[in-house]
Amino acid sequence: MADTNKTNTYDAIVVGSGISGGWAAKELTENGLKTLMLERGRNVEHGDYPTEHQPPWDAEFRGRGKRKLFREKYHRQRKSGVLNEYNYHFFVNDKKHPYVTDEDDFVLWVRGYQTGGRSLTWGRQCYRWSDLDFEANKRDGFGVDWPIRYEDIKSWYSYVEEFAGISGQEEGIPHLPDGVFLPPMEMNVVEQHAKKQIEQAFPRRHMTIGRTAVLTQPHKGRGACHYCGPCSRGCSVGAYFSTQSSTLPAARATGNLTLRANSVVHSVIYDEKTGKASGVRVIDRETKETTEFFADVIFLCASAIGSTQILLNSKNKRFPNGLANSSGVLGHYLMDHHFRVGAVGDMPGFEDKYTFGDRPNGIYVPRFRNLDARTNHPDFLRGYGYQGAAYRPGWKRGLRMDGFGADFKEKLLDPGPWKMYLGAFGEVLPRYENKVELDEEQTDEWGMPLVKTQGDIGENEQAMRKDMAEAAAEMLETAGAKNVRTYDAGYDLGQCIHEMGTARMGRDPESSVLNGYNQAHDVPNLFVTDGACMTSSACQNPSITYMALTARAVDYAVEELKKGNI
C-alpha cells in the first residue's frame, strides 16, 4: 500500500544522481527549490573509494581480475572493457539486475547503481558539439531536426565548463568549438612529432591533447591531478569531475537538498485533471516498501535506458504506451558510438625519452570526414574522431614475451620501444528499430518489468569502420610508424557506454518526446536531461552536452514555475 502522506512534498524531484542528476540538483537547489534527489543504489560519500591507491600486490588476483566472479555475476558488465578487480563494486551485479536483449541484436547496458552513478567511472573526455552536429539530421534527412542549435547552448557549455574544470588546448577548429579551459596537459615527445607530421601531410586534419574533466591546477576547492592513473576507482582529491566531488557538495551547501539512496523509482505519477506529473512512486531497495513523493517539477536523469524504463512503466489511461508518449517514439532510436577499430604501430627512435607519471588523458583527432563538399566520403554519412596515445610498454609486456631467468627480468627493467595507437569513435545513426521496451512477462526483484533491448549498427557504420581503420593506419604511417596494424575488435551497441536517444528532443510533438528545453511535449512539468533526450549522436563524447542541456533546462523550468506555466 502506497504512503500518500503529503508531507513527502518538495519543490522538485531529481531521479538519478549521475552526471545529469548532479547538475539538475545543483541548479535547482541554487535557485532556491527544495529538491529531493533519488538514487536507486547505495550511498557513496566522497572519499569512500576503498581501492583508490591499492597496489596490485594487495589485490587478491594482483589486479588481473576475479574471473570466476565476473563470469557468474558480471558477465555483461565485463564486456564494457572498463570493469576490473579494482572497480567492479561501482558496476551492477548482472545476476541481481538482469535485462533482456536479443542475442542477434545484442545491446550492452552498463550501469553503476550508487550515488554518483557512472560519474565515478566515466572517461571524462569533453568536446563541444557544433552545428555540424545539430544540423546533421536536417541536412541529410536521417532523423528529425534538432530543436536547438549551437548558439542556443554555447553559453551553457561555458557555464558548466567553468564550474566543472576542463583542461584543454584552444585550436580554433569551427566544428570542434573551443571552450573555457584550464591549462592543457602536455603531449609527450612522440605525440608532438606525430602531430607535426600528420598536420603537414593532411591540412584538414588536426591533433590536439584530449579535452578532459581533470584538473591541471587547483579549482574551486578541488586538488589538481597528480597523475596516479586509475581514475575509475574514485578520486578523493576531486581532481576529476564527479557528482561527489563537484555538484553534490554545491547542492548540499544550499541547505535545499535531500538525498535519498536505495530508492528504486517505479513510475511517475500523472494527474489526469491537471495534465501534469504530481510525483513519483518509489520502492525501497532493501525493504521493498512503496512510498510516493510529490513535487511541482520532475527531472528524470536516470540514464538513457533508465529514464525511458520509468516512462514506459508510467503508463496510464491517458498514455497507455508510456507517459508522455503520444508520439509513439518513446523507447526508439537508441544510439551509441561505435568504436574498437583503428590502428597501432611501432614508433622508432626517441629511446632516450620517457613520460612522467600516468597521464589520465590521450590525444584527440577531430572529425575530418563529411565536413563539406571537399571532405565528403562516398560510402557513408556523418563521421568519426580518434582518441589515442603514444607510449612505452612497461614490464607487463613480459607476459607476451618468450624468455625466463635473470637476463629476461633485466630486460624488463627498461621500458619497451615507443608505440602509438589511434582508436576511432564513430556516429551511430538514429534508427527506429534500435529500441528499448518492457518485457511484461519477466519482472525484477522489485516487481518491475525487465528492460528489453534490441539494436545494431547498419551498413553506414560498417562502411565507416573500414575507413576508420584505413585512415588511422594512413596517419600513423605518415607519422613514421613501422609495422602498422589495423584492427576491428567488433562492437555491440551500448559497448561504448554512450547510450543516447529513446526519448528524443524534436520540433514536432508527433515525432518526438521532448521540446528544445528537454520538456515533455505532453507533460509540461516533466523534464528529461540525460542521454535519452539526444536526437542524434555525433561522434564526440556526450557528457559535457548533457551537463549544458541540464543547466539550461533547469533555468527554463525555474522561469516557467515563476510564471505559473508549469
VMD Tcl script that draws the C-alpha trace (Angstrom):
set ca {
  {0.00 0.00 0.00}
  {1.49 3.34 -1.04}
  {2.16 6.04 1.51}
  {0.34 9.12 0.21}
  {1.37 11.40 3.07}
  {1.60 14.88 1.56}
  {4.47 15.72 3.89}
  {6.59 13.92 1.27}
  {6.34 17.06 -0.81}
  {9.18 19.04 -2.38}
  {9.53 21.79 -4.94}
  {11.44 19.50 -7.29}
  {12.39 15.84 -7.64}
  {15.51 14.62 -9.45}
  {15.66 10.94 -10.37}
  {19.27 9.78 -10.61}
  {22.49 11.15 -9.15}
  {24.93 10.74 -12.04}
  {26.31 13.49 -14.23}
  {22.92 14.89 -15.30}
  {21.22 14.33 -11.96}
  {24.03 16.01 -10.09}
  {23.75 19.07 -12.30}
  {19.96 19.19 -12.02}
  {20.19 19.04 -8.21}
  {22.85 21.74 -8.09}
  {20.94 24.15 -10.32}
  {17.54 23.55 -8.73}
  {18.79 23.98 -5.17}
  {20.84 27.05 -6.04}
  {17.64 28.55 -7.45}
  {16.01 28.08 -4.06}
  {13.94 24.95 -4.76}
  {13.66 22.32 -2.04}
  {14.85 19.33 -4.00}
  {14.67 15.58 -3.45}
  {17.34 13.55 -5.24}
  {16.52 9.87 -5.60}
  {19.25 7.28 -6.18}
  {18.29 3.64 -6.65}
  {21.64 2.33 -5.41}
  {23.64 2.59 -2.21}
  {25.07 5.83 -0.92}
  {28.76 6.51 -1.60}
  {30.31 9.54 0.07}
  {33.20 11.43 -1.49}
  {36.41 9.69 -0.48}
  {34.71 6.35 0.10}
  {36.92 4.74 -2.53}
  {38.46 1.65 -0.91}
  {40.80 0.68 -3.76}
  {41.81 4.19 -4.85}
  {45.55 3.67 -4.43}
  {45.63 -0.08 -3.85}
  {48.79 -1.60 -5.37}
  {48.46 -4.84 -7.34}
  {50.27 -6.87 -4.68}
  {47.47 -6.04 -2.24}
  {44.78 -7.20 -4.67}
  {43.57 -10.78 -4.40}
  {44.37 -11.55 -8.01}
  {47.06 -8.87 -8.44}
  {44.65 -6.78 -10.49}
  {44.21 -9.45 -13.13}
  {40.54 -9.89 -12.25}
  {38.21 -12.18 -10.36}
  {37.40 -14.24 -13.43}
  {35.01 -16.71 -11.79}
  {33.07 -13.92 -10.07}
  {32.97 -11.86 -13.25}
  {31.71 -14.79 -15.32}
  {28.95 -15.56 -12.82}
  {27.75 -12.13 -11.75}
  {29.26 -9.52 -14.10}
  {29.08 -11.42 -17.37}
  {27.71 -8.41 -19.24}
  {29.32 -5.54 -17.37}
  {32.78 -7.00 -18.06}
  {32.14 -6.76 -21.83}
  {32.50 -2.99 -21.44}
  {36.26 -3.34 -21.06}
  {36.30 -0.91 -18.12}
  {35.31 -3.20 -15.26}
  {38.25 -4.65 -13.35}
  {39.28 -6.08 -9.99}
  {39.70 -2.60 -8.51}
  {36.39 -1.02 -9.53}
  {33.79 -3.75 -10.02}
  {31.94 -2.57 -6.90}
  {30.94 0.51 -8.92}
  {29.15 -1.66 -11.51}
  {25.92 -3.61 -11.16}
  {25.69 -7.32 -10.50}
  {24.14 -8.66 -13.73}
  {22.62 -11.63 -11.92}
  {20.81 -9.33 -9.48}
  {19.91 -6.72 -12.13}
  {19.07 -8.65 -15.31}
  {17.70 -7.30 -18.55}
  {16.55 -8.99 -21.74}
  {18.31 -8.47 -25.05}
  {18.19 -10.09 -28.46}
  {21.30 -12.23 -28.88}
  {21.40 -11.43 -32.61}
  {20.90 -7.71 -31.97}
  {22.72 -7.59 -28.64}
  {22.74 -4.35 -26.65}
  {25.16 -3.93 -23.76}
  {23.73 -1.94 -20.85}
  {26.49 -0.87 -18.44}
  {25.24 0.53 -15.14}
  {26.50 1.89 -11.84}
  {23.89 1.90 -9.10}
  {25.29 4.14 -6.38}
  {25.36 7.83 -5.54}
  {27.26 9.47 -8.38}
  {26.33 6.70 -10.79}
  {28.78 6.44 -13.66}
  {30.26 9.85 -12.89}
  {32.68 7.84 -10.72}
  {33.90 5.72 -13.62}
  {33.38 7.78 -16.79}
  {36.16 8.52 -19.29}
  {35.99 12.33 -18.67}
  {36.53 13.39 -22.31}
  {34.65 16.65 -23.00}
  {34.07 18.01 -26.52}
  {31.50 20.58 -27.52}
  {29.17 19.87 -30.40}
  {28.79 22.36 -33.23}
  {26.09 22.99 -35.81}
  {27.76 20.34 -37.95}
  {26.15 18.03 -35.39}
  {22.95 19.88 -34.50}
  {22.06 20.37 -38.18}
  {23.07 16.88 -39.32}
  {19.62 15.30 -39.31}
  {18.08 18.17 -41.24}
  {20.96 18.27 -43.72}
  {20.98 14.63 -44.77}
  {17.41 13.67 -43.83}
  {18.31 10.85 -41.46}
  {16.34 11.51 -38.28}
  {14.30 14.51 -37.15}
  {15.71 18.01 -36.85}
  {17.17 19.09 -33.53}
  {15.06 21.86 -31.97}
  {18.24 23.69 -30.92}
  {21.45 24.94 -32.47}
  {24.92 25.59 -31.09}
  {24.13 29.22 -30.27}
  {21.30 28.05 -28.02}
  {23.67 26.21 -25.68}
  {27.00 27.93 -26.33}
  {26.81 30.00 -23.14}
  {25.67 26.93 -21.19}
  {28.70 25.00 -22.35}
  {30.82 27.83 -20.93}
  {28.82 27.83 -17.72}
  {29.30 24.15 -16.97}
  {32.93 24.09 -18.15}
  {33.86 26.92 -15.83}
  {32.41 25.05 -12.86}
  {33.49 21.52 -13.75}
  {37.07 22.39 -14.73}
  {38.00 21.19 -18.23}
  {41.65 21.12 -19.28}
  {42.34 21.54 -22.96}
  {44.02 23.44 -25.77}
  {42.31 26.08 -27.90}
  {42.62 25.12 -31.57}
  {40.20 27.37 -33.47}
  {38.50 24.44 -35.23}
  {34.98 25.55 -36.29}
  {33.35 22.12 -35.96}
  {35.01 21.46 -32.58}
  {34.39 24.76 -30.74}
  {36.89 25.86 -28.12}
  {35.69 26.10 -24.54}
  {36.58 27.52 -21.14}
  {39.78 25.62 -20.48}
  {42.23 25.11 -17.68}
  {45.86 24.70 -18.88}
  {46.17 21.65 -21.15}
  {48.03 18.50 -20.29}
  {51.21 18.04 -22.28}
  {51.63 15.76 -25.25}
  {54.65 13.53 -25.00}
  {57.52 13.83 -27.45}
  {56.24 11.17 -29.86}
  {52.74 12.63 -29.92}
  {54.18 16.06 -30.67}
  {56.19 14.53 -33.52}
  {53.11 12.72 -34.88}
  {51.01 15.88 -34.68}
  {53.54 17.81 -36.76}
  {53.85 15.13 -39.43}
  {50.11 14.47 -39.72}
  {49.10 18.12 -39.91}
  {51.75 18.84 -42.53}
  {50.58 15.97 -44.70}
  {46.84 16.46 -44.15}
  {45.94 20.17 -43.81}
  {42.31 19.31 -42.98}
  {43.26 17.06 -40.06}
  {44.26 18.18 -36.58}
  {45.67 16.56 -33.48}
  {45.27 18.05 -30.03}
  {45.60 16.93 -26.45}
  {42.35 15.49 -25.10}
  {39.88 17.91 -23.54}
  {39.15 16.32 -20.22}
  {37.31 16.97 -16.96}
  {40.53 16.53 -15.00}
  {42.08 19.49 -13.19}
  {45.57 20.63 -14.11}
  {45.54 23.19 -11.31}
  {43.53 23.62 -8.09}
  {39.98 24.65 -8.89}
  {37.04 25.57 -6.66}
  {38.43 23.76 -3.64}
  {39.43 20.65 -5.55}
  {43.02 19.48 -5.96}
  {44.96 19.18 -9.19}
  {45.58 15.78 -10.74}
  {48.79 14.11 -9.58}
  {48.87 11.61 -12.45}
  {48.38 8.49 -10.35}
  {46.34 6.98 -13.18}
  {43.49 4.68 -12.03}
  {40.68 7.27 -12.11}
  {37.84 4.75 -12.27}
  {38.48 3.75 -8.65}
  {37.43 7.21 -7.41}
  {39.46 10.35 -6.70}
  {39.47 11.63 -3.12}
  {41.23 14.89 -4.03}
  {38.46 15.66 -6.52}
  {40.85 16.11 -9.43}
  {38.28 14.76 -11.84}
  {34.68 15.88 -12.11}
  {32.11 13.65 -10.45}
  {28.87 14.20 -8.63}
  {30.64 13.52 -5.33}
  {33.49 15.96 -5.93}
  {31.57 18.80 -7.54}
  {27.80 19.14 -7.96}
  {26.67 17.32 -4.82}
  {28.72 19.50 -2.42}
  {27.37 22.60 -4.19}
  {23.78 21.38 -3.85}
  {24.25 20.43 -0.21}
  {25.74 23.83 0.57}
  {22.39 25.47 -0.23}
  {20.57 23.58 2.52}
  {17.86 22.77 -0.02}
  {18.84 19.19 -0.90}
  {17.50 15.91 0.42}
  {19.35 12.88 -0.92}
  {17.57 9.54 -0.60}
  {19.56 6.49 -1.64}
  {18.23 2.92 -2.06}
  {15.20 4.41 -3.81}
  {14.09 2.49 -6.90}
  {11.76 4.74 -8.89}
  {8.88 2.63 -10.13}
  {6.98 5.29 -12.09}
  {5.98 8.90 -12.44}
  {2.55 9.73 -11.02}
  {0.33 11.50 -13.56}
  {-2.61 13.71 -12.59}
  {-5.21 13.47 -15.34}
  {-7.10 16.51 -14.01}
  {-4.14 18.87 -14.33}
  {-2.34 17.10 -17.16}
  {0.85 17.23 -15.11}
  {3.11 14.90 -13.21}
  {2.41 15.13 -9.50}
  {5.23 12.99 -8.16}
  {7.00 9.63 -8.30}
  {6.36 6.21 -6.85}
  {9.43 4.74 -5.10}
  {10.24 1.22 -3.92}
  {12.79 0.92 -1.12}
  {15.62 -1.21 -2.49}
  {16.07 -3.10 0.76}
  {12.63 -3.26 2.42}
  {10.54 -3.27 -0.80}
  {8.19 -0.72 0.83}
  {6.49 1.68 -1.59}
  {6.36 5.42 -0.92}
  {5.09 8.32 -3.01}
  {6.84 11.68 -3.22}
  {5.34 14.82 -4.69}
  {6.75 17.91 -6.40}
  {5.95 20.73 -8.80}
  {8.62 19.74 -11.29}
  {10.34 16.43 -12.02}
  {13.68 15.82 -13.71}
  {14.43 12.32 -14.99}
  {18.21 11.79 -15.06}
  {18.40 8.03 -14.59}
  {20.40 7.36 -17.79}
  {19.00 6.97 -21.30}
  {17.63 3.49 -20.77}
  {16.81 4.03 -17.09}
  {14.68 7.13 -17.66}
  {12.89 5.50 -20.57}
  {12.19 2.44 -18.44}
  {10.49 4.68 -15.88}
  {8.40 6.46 -18.53}
  {7.33 3.18 -20.13}
  {6.38 1.85 -16.70}
  {4.33 5.00 -16.01}
  {1.57 4.12 -18.47}
  {-1.96 5.16 -17.60}
  {-5.34 5.73 -19.20}
  {-4.17 8.88 -20.98}
  {-0.83 7.34 -22.02}
  {-1.35 3.57 -22.41}
  {2.05 3.12 -24.10}
  {4.11 5.07 -21.61}
  {3.99 8.51 -20.07}
  {4.47 11.44 -22.48}
  {4.36 9.02 -25.41}
  {1.60 10.39 -27.63}
  {4.17 10.34 -30.45}
  {4.79 6.62 -30.11}
  {8.57 7.09 -30.40}
  {9.40 6.59 -26.72}
  {11.95 3.80 -26.48}
  {13.01 4.03 -30.11}
  {16.10 5.47 -31.82}
  {18.62 4.07 -29.35}
  {22.15 5.21 -30.26}
  {25.74 4.92 -29.05}
  {29.20 5.44 -30.54}
  {30.72 2.53 -32.40}
  {34.41 2.00 -31.69}
  {37.05 -0.72 -31.09}
  {38.51 -0.07 -34.52}
  {41.70 1.74 -35.57}
  {45.42 1.05 -35.94}
  {48.61 0.68 -33.90}
  {52.25 0.86 -34.90}
  {55.84 1.00 -33.64}
  {57.44 4.44 -33.43}
  {61.22 4.10 -33.95}
  {63.61 6.46 -32.21}
  {63.14 8.58 -29.09}
  {64.71 5.83 -26.93}
  {66.19 8.46 -24.62}
  {62.76 9.88 -23.85}
  {60.13 8.73 -21.37}
  {56.98 10.10 -19.74}
  {56.23 11.42 -16.26}
  {53.51 9.79 -14.18}
  {50.37 8.18 -15.56}
  {48.60 10.86 -17.56}
  {44.82 10.25 -17.41}
  {44.29 11.54 -20.94}
  {45.32 10.98 -24.52}
  {45.29 12.81 -27.83}
  {42.28 13.66 -29.98}
  {41.91 13.87 -33.74}
  {38.61 15.63 -34.51}
  {36.32 14.55 -37.32}
  {37.60 15.25 -40.82}
  {35.09 13.33 -42.98}
  {31.88 14.80 -44.43}
  {32.54 18.34 -43.25}
  {31.83 19.87 -46.65}
  {31.98 19.05 -50.36}
  {35.76 18.68 -50.26}
  {35.71 16.10 -47.46}
  {32.57 14.10 -48.30}
  {33.01 10.35 -48.37}
  {31.01 8.42 -50.98}
  {30.26 5.42 -48.77}
  {28.80 6.81 -45.56}
  {27.10 9.73 -43.81}
  {28.41 11.63 -40.76}
  {31.87 10.95 -39.35}
  {34.25 9.91 -36.61}
  {37.12 11.16 -34.46}
  {40.11 9.44 -32.90}
  {41.41 9.09 -29.38}
  {44.84 7.63 -28.86}
  {48.29 7.95 -27.35}
  {51.98 7.20 -27.77}
  {53.51 5.11 -25.01}
  {56.36 2.83 -23.99}
  {55.27 -0.59 -22.68}
  {56.41 -1.44 -19.16}
  {57.31 -4.73 -17.52}
  {53.91 -6.25 -18.22}
  {55.00 -6.73 -21.84}
  {56.89 -9.72 -20.49}
  {53.59 -11.58 -20.23}
  {53.61 -11.81 -24.02}
  {57.35 -12.40 -24.49}
  {59.41 -15.57 -24.60}
  {62.15 -15.97 -22.02}
  {62.90 -16.54 -18.34}
  {65.59 -16.01 -15.74}
  {67.74 -13.09 -14.68}
  {68.51 -11.80 -18.20}
  {64.82 -11.82 -19.07}
  {63.94 -9.86 -15.92}
  {66.78 -7.42 -16.56}
  {65.39 -6.58 -19.98}
  {62.03 -5.73 -18.44}
  {63.57 -3.14 -16.13}
  {63.87 -0.80 -19.11}
  {60.76 0.43 -20.95}
  {59.97 -1.08 -24.32}
  {60.15 0.74 -27.66}
  {57.64 3.50 -28.39}
  {54.27 2.58 -29.84}
  {51.28 4.66 -30.88}
  {47.65 3.84 -31.47}
  {44.62 5.65 -32.86}
  {41.19 4.35 -31.87}
  {38.14 5.70 -33.68}
  {34.76 6.72 -32.28}
  {32.01 6.97 -34.89}
  {28.50 8.31 -35.08}
  {25.61 5.83 -34.95}
  {22.57 6.94 -36.92}
  {19.15 7.10 -35.20}
  {17.12 4.07 -36.29}
  {13.57 3.25 -35.21}
  {14.34 -0.47 -34.90}
  {17.05 0.15 -32.27}
  {14.86 0.21 -29.22}
  {14.12 -0.22 -25.53}
  {10.85 -1.72 -24.31}
  {9.50 -3.60 -21.30}
  {9.22 -7.36 -21.02}
  {5.79 -7.80 -19.48}
  {6.39 -11.49 -18.76}
  {9.51 -11.09 -16.60}
  {9.98 -8.88 -13.57}
  {12.89 -7.89 -11.38}
  {13.33 -8.25 -7.63}
  {11.09 -5.21 -7.08}
  {8.25 -6.46 -9.25}
  {9.02 -4.15 -12.19}
  {9.03 -5.41 -15.80}
  {12.52 -6.10 -17.08}
  {14.05 -3.83 -19.68}
  {14.18 -5.45 -23.11}
  {16.58 -4.10 -25.72}
  {17.34 -4.65 -29.37}
  {19.84 -2.86 -31.58}
  {22.72 -2.99 -34.03}
  {24.71 -0.80 -36.35}
  {23.88 -0.68 -40.05}
  {25.57 -0.53 -43.42}
  {26.50 3.12 -42.91}
  {28.51 2.35 -39.78}
  {30.08 -0.76 -41.32}
  {31.36 1.30 -44.25}
  {32.61 3.91 -41.79}
  {34.54 1.28 -39.80}
  {36.52 0.31 -42.88}
  {37.56 3.93 -43.36}
  {38.27 4.33 -39.63}
  {40.91 1.60 -39.77}
  {42.43 2.68 -43.07}
  {42.69 6.37 -42.15}
  {44.25 5.51 -38.77}
  {46.92 3.42 -40.49}
  {47.48 6.15 -43.05}
  {48.14 8.75 -40.35}
  {50.41 6.51 -38.31}
  {52.49 5.66 -41.36}
  {52.70 9.36 -42.20}
  {53.94 9.97 -38.65}
  {56.76 7.47 -39.24}
  {55.31 4.37 -37.60}
  {56.53 0.95 -38.65}
  {54.75 -2.41 -38.55}
  {51.39 -0.63 -38.64}
  {48.50 -2.97 -37.95}
  {44.82 -2.17 -38.34}
  {42.25 -3.77 -36.08}
  {38.50 -4.18 -35.77}
  {37.70 -5.92 -32.49}
  {33.96 -5.99 -33.12}
  {31.28 -3.92 -31.44}
  {27.88 -4.30 -29.75}
  {25.52 -1.34 -29.42}
  {25.99 0.17 -25.96}
  {29.55 -1.09 -25.56}
  {30.92 2.47 -25.69}
  {28.67 3.34 -22.70}
  {27.45 6.42 -24.57}
  {23.84 5.28 -24.94}
  {21.61 8.03 -26.27}
  {18.12 8.52 -27.64}
  {14.84 6.73 -26.72}
  {13.10 9.96 -25.52}
  {14.40 12.34 -28.13}
  {14.05 16.09 -28.48}
  {12.34 17.48 -31.55}
  {10.29 20.28 -33.01}
  {7.17 18.22 -33.70}
  {5.27 16.53 -30.83}
  {4.15 13.87 -33.28}
  {7.72 12.62 -33.82}
  {9.49 13.42 -30.56}
  {9.05 13.20 -26.79}
  {10.75 16.45 -25.68}
  {10.94 20.03 -26.89}
  {14.03 22.22 -27.18}
  {14.20 22.73 -23.41}
  {14.10 18.99 -22.58}
  {10.48 19.45 -21.52}
  {7.99 16.70 -22.34}
  {5.57 17.87 -25.03}
  {2.72 16.06 -23.27}
  {3.56 16.74 -19.61}
  {4.80 20.32 -19.09}
  {6.40 19.87 -15.65}
  {8.38 16.78 -16.68}
  {11.97 17.14 -17.97}
  {14.44 14.53 -19.22}
  {18.04 15.72 -19.46}
  {20.19 12.59 -19.62}
  {21.22 10.73 -22.77}
  {17.62 9.78 -23.51}
  {17.00 13.29 -24.86}
  {19.51 13.11 -27.69}
  {18.24 13.39 -31.26}
  {21.45 12.26 -32.92}
  {24.74 11.01 -31.53}
  {27.51 12.99 -33.30}
  {30.92 11.38 -32.70}
  {32.13 13.35 -29.67}
  {31.79 12.12 -26.09}
  {28.36 13.39 -25.00}
  {28.57 14.09 -21.25}
  {29.52 17.78 -21.45}
  {26.47 18.26 -23.68}
  {24.24 16.57 -21.07}
  {25.63 18.99 -18.47}
  {24.91 22.04 -20.62}
  {21.42 20.85 -21.57}
  {20.59 20.11 -17.94}
  {21.68 23.52 -16.65}
  {19.74 25.19 -19.47}
  {16.62 23.10 -18.80}
  {16.64 23.97 -15.10}
  {16.94 27.66 -15.89}
  {13.93 27.37 -18.17}
  {11.93 25.29 -15.68}
  {12.53 27.76 -12.86}
  {11.32 30.65 -15.02}
  {8.25 28.68 -16.08}
  {7.49 27.91 -12.44}
  {7.71 31.60 -11.58}
  {5.31 32.41 -14.41}
  {2.89 29.73 -13.27}
  {3.14 27.89 -16.58}
  {4.03 24.54 -15.07}
}
mol new
graphics top color blue
foreach p $ca { graphics top sphere $p radius 0.5 }
foreach p [lrange $ca 0 end-1] q [lrange $ca 1 end] { graphics top cylinder $p $q radius 0.2 }
display resetview
